[in-house]
Amino acid sequence: MTEVKKIRIALIIVIFGLFLSGVTAFPLLHELNFISSILAGGSSNLNPAHYEGFTHWILKVREGLDVTYANYPFIGYGTDWLAFAHLMIMLFFILPYRDPVRYEGVLHVGIWSSVLIFPLALICGAIREIPIWWRLIDCSFGALCIPPLIYAIKRTRNLEAQSGPGS
């Protein structure tokens, strides 16, 4: 397999992850209603006070969105922008997909963005009273993005070395 194909596979992983993160941020309440019904075992009782742990948290978030969207639907516009941002960031990785040597800098920005997820999740999550285990799940998105980007950078440097200077 050529270096370019290896780079493209790594970038497809990153692009797909950003795409998935983006499109799933639009229908949050629908997703939470679906997950809540599964976690509550089909029960119509979705009161978070009757559950513990992960189920309590999901039901609490669902309730918060349900009440907020019913009274202030414009708040959902914030997550629409979050979704849009993921999709726009995804588009930047098309550049190194097409020409990895020329656009290697995009890969470095991707790594820095992934690293900076950690302080954002840990600091802002604490301020917003997000459970630590959920903040670690958020951090995992950055952690999962870093290896394919590092791999792509190493392969890009190999490709550049094979091409020779000034090629």
C-alpha positions as CSV (number, residue, x, y, z in Angstrom):
1,M,0.0,0.0,0.0
2,T,1.4,3.4,-0.9
3,E,2.1,6.2,1.6
4,V,-0.7,8.3,0.1
5,K,-3.2,5.5,0.6
6,K,-2.1,5.0,4.2
7,I,-2.4,8.7,4.8
8,R,-5.9,8.8,3.3
9,I,-7.1,5.9,5.4
10,A,-6.0,7.7,8.5
11,L,-7.7,10.9,7.4
12,I,-10.9,9.1,6.5
13,I,-11.0,7.9,10.1
14,V,-10.7,11.6,11.3
15,I,-13.2,12.9,8.7
16,F,-15.7,10.2,9.5
17,G,-15.4,10.9,13.3
18,L,-16.0,14.6,12.7
19,F,-18.9,13.9,10.4
20,L,-20.5,11.6,12.9
21,S,-20.0,14.1,15.7
22,G,-21.5,16.8,13.6
23,V,-24.6,15.1,12.3
24,T,-25.5,13.6,15.7
25,A,-25.4,17.0,17.3
26,F,-28.5,18.2,15.4
27,P,-31.1,15.7,16.8
28,L,-30.0,15.7,20.4
29,L,-33.4,15.5,22.0
30,H,-34.6,12.8,19.7
31,E,-31.4,10.8,20.4
32,L,-31.8,11.3,24.1
33,N,-35.5,10.3,24.0
34,F,-34.5,7.1,22.2
35,I,-31.6,6.2,24.6
36,S,-33.8,7.1,27.6
37,S,-36.5,4.7,26.6
38,I,-33.9,1.9,26.3
39,L,-32.2,2.7,29.6
40,A,-35.5,3.0,31.4
41,G,-36.4,-0.4,30.1
42,G,-39.4,0.8,28.1
43,S,-40.9,2.4,31.2
44,S,-42.8,5.7,30.7
45,N,-41.2,6.9,34.0
46,L,-38.3,9.0,32.8
47,N,-37.8,10.9,36.1
48,P,-34.1,11.0,36.7
49,A,-34.6,10.9,40.5
50,H,-35.7,7.2,40.2
51,Y,-32.4,6.1,38.6
52,E,-28.7,6.1,39.4
53,G,-25.4,6.5,37.6
54,F,-25.3,6.6,33.8
55,T,-29.1,6.2,33.4
56,H,-29.7,9.1,35.9
57,W,-27.3,11.3,34.0
58,I,-28.9,10.6,30.5
59,L,-32.4,11.1,31.9
60,K,-31.3,14.3,33.6
61,V,-29.8,15.7,30.4
62,R,-32.9,14.6,28.4
63,E,-35.2,16.3,30.9
64,G,-33.1,19.5,30.8
65,L,-33.2,19.6,27.0
66,D,-36.9,18.7,26.9
67,V,-37.8,21.6,29.3
68,T,-35.4,24.0,27.7
69,Y,-36.5,23.3,24.1
70,A,-40.2,23.5,25.1
71,N,-39.7,27.0,26.7
72,Y,-36.7,28.3,24.8
73,P,-36.3,26.5,21.5
74,F,-33.7,29.0,20.3
75,I,-31.2,27.5,22.8
76,G,-30.9,24.5,20.4
77,Y,-29.4,26.8,17.9
78,G,-26.2,26.6,19.9
79,T,-25.9,22.9,19.3
80,D,-26.8,23.5,15.6
81,W,-23.7,25.6,15.4
82,L,-21.7,23.0,17.3
83,A,-22.8,20.5,14.6
84,F,-22.0,22.9,11.8
85,A,-18.5,23.5,13.3
86,H,-17.7,19.8,13.3
87,L,-18.8,19.5,9.7
88,M,-16.7,22.6,8.7
89,I,-13.6,21.3,10.5
90,M,-14.1,18.0,8.7
91,L,-13.8,19.9,5.4
92,F,-10.4,21.2,6.3
93,F,-9.0,17.6,6.3
94,I,-9.9,17.2,2.7
95,L,-6.9,19.4,1.9
96,P,-4.3,17.0,3.3
97,Y,-6.4,14.1,1.9
98,R,-5.8,15.5,-1.5
99,D,-2.2,16.8,-1.0
100,P,-0.7,15.6,2.3
101,V,2.7,17.2,1.8
102,R,1.4,20.6,0.9
103,Y,-1.2,20.7,3.7
104,E,0.7,18.9,6.5
105,G,0.0,22.0,8.7
106,V,-3.7,21.1,8.8
107,L,-2.7,17.8,10.5
108,H,-0.7,19.7,13.2
109,V,-3.6,22.0,13.8
110,G,-5.8,18.9,14.2
111,I,-3.5,17.5,16.8
112,W,-3.5,20.8,18.7
113,S,-7.2,20.9,18.5
114,S,-7.5,17.4,19.9
115,V,-5.1,18.1,22.7
116,L,-7.0,21.2,23.7
117,I,-10.2,19.2,24.1
118,F,-8.7,18.0,27.4
119,P,-8.5,21.3,29.3
120,L,-11.8,22.5,27.8
121,A,-13.6,19.3,28.9
122,L,-12.0,19.2,32.3
123,I,-12.3,22.9,33.2
124,C,-15.6,23.9,31.5
125,G,-17.1,20.5,32.4
126,A,-16.4,21.1,36.1
127,I,-17.8,24.6,35.9
128,R,-21.0,23.2,34.2
129,E,-21.2,20.3,36.8
130,I,-20.7,17.6,34.2
131,P,-19.7,14.3,35.9
132,I,-16.0,13.5,35.6
133,W,-16.6,10.2,33.9
134,W,-18.6,12.1,31.2
135,R,-15.8,14.7,30.8
136,L,-13.4,11.7,30.2
137,I,-15.7,10.4,27.5
138,D,-15.5,13.9,25.9
139,C,-11.7,13.8,26.2
140,S,-11.7,10.4,24.5
141,F,-12.8,12.1,21.2
142,G,-9.5,14.1,21.2
143,A,-7.6,11.0,22.3
144,L,-9.0,8.9,19.4
145,C,-8.2,11.6,16.9
146,I,-4.6,12.0,17.8
147,P,-3.2,8.6,16.7
148,P,-4.5,8.7,13.1
149,L,-3.2,12.3,12.8
150,I,0.3,11.4,14.1
151,Y,0.3,8.4,11.8
152,A,-0.7,10.7,8.8
153,I,2.1,13.1,9.7
154,K,4.7,10.3,9.9
155,R,3.6,8.9,6.5
156,T,3.5,12.4,5.0
157,R,7.1,12.9,6.1
158,N,8.0,9.6,4.5
159,L,6.3,10.6,1.3
160,E,8.1,13.9,1.3
161,A,11.4,12.2,1.8
162,Q,10.7,9.8,-1.1
163,S,9.8,12.7,-3.3
164,G,13.1,14.5,-2.6
165,P,13.7,18.2,-2.0
166,G,11.9,20.7,-4.2
167,S,9.6,18.0,-5.7
